[in-house]
Amino acid sequence: MPVCKGCEDEVEALVSVKIGGKSKKLCEDCADRAREESAVAEESEAVVQQMMGFKGRRG
């Protein structure tokens, strides 16, 4: 059986999730959690940039 890279448990199926430009094979629960964390990180970065008046492109 495949093993999830996030929780190290044996699972029925793995899903491939792209996080921070890297692709990871995780179980469905870990994949959902990783997607949420990624979305929150992007939103918080946008808020901080807006607060600081950043108008350039992210490089």
C-alpha positions as CSV (number, residue, x, y, z in Angstrom):
1,M,0.0,0.0,0.0
2,P,1.2,3.6,-0.7
3,V,2.4,5.7,2.2
4,C,1.5,9.3,2.7
5,K,4.6,11.7,2.9
6,G,2.7,14.0,5.3
7,C,1.4,11.6,8.1
8,E,3.5,8.5,7.2
9,D,0.3,6.3,7.3
10,E,-0.6,3.7,4.7
11,V,-3.5,4.8,2.6
12,E,-5.6,3.4,-0.2
13,A,-4.7,6.2,-2.7
14,L,-2.4,9.2,-2.9
15,V,-3.2,12.5,-4.5
16,S,-0.6,14.8,-6.0
17,V,-0.6,18.3,-4.7
18,K,1.5,21.2,-5.8
19,I,2.7,23.3,-2.8
20,G,5.2,26.1,-3.0
21,G,6.2,25.0,-6.5
22,K,6.9,21.4,-5.4
23,S,4.7,18.5,-6.1
24,K,3.9,16.1,-3.1
25,K,2.0,12.9,-2.9
26,L,-0.3,13.0,0.1
27,C,-3.4,11.4,1.4
28,E,-6.7,13.2,0.9
29,D,-6.7,14.6,4.5
30,C,-3.1,15.9,4.3
31,A,-3.7,17.3,0.8
32,D,-6.8,19.3,2.0
33,R,-4.8,20.7,5.0
34,A,-1.9,21.6,2.8
35,R,-4.2,23.4,0.3
36,E,-5.8,25.4,3.1
37,E,-2.4,26.4,4.6
38,S,-1.1,27.5,1.2
39,A,-4.2,29.6,0.6
40,V,-3.9,31.3,4.0
41,A,-0.2,32.0,3.4
42,E,-0.9,33.7,0.1
43,E,-3.8,35.8,1.5
44,S,-1.7,36.9,4.5
45,E,1.2,37.8,2.3
46,A,-1.1,40.0,0.1
47,V,-2.5,41.7,3.2
48,V,1.0,42.5,4.5
49,Q,2.1,43.8,1.1
50,Q,-1.0,46.0,0.9
51,M,-0.4,47.4,4.4
52,M,3.1,48.3,3.5
53,G,2.1,49.9,0.2
54,F,4.0,47.4,-1.9
55,K,3.2,48.0,-5.6
56,G,5.9,45.9,-7.4
57,R,5.8,42.4,-8.6
58,R,6.6,39.4,-6.5
59,G,9.8,37.9,-7.8
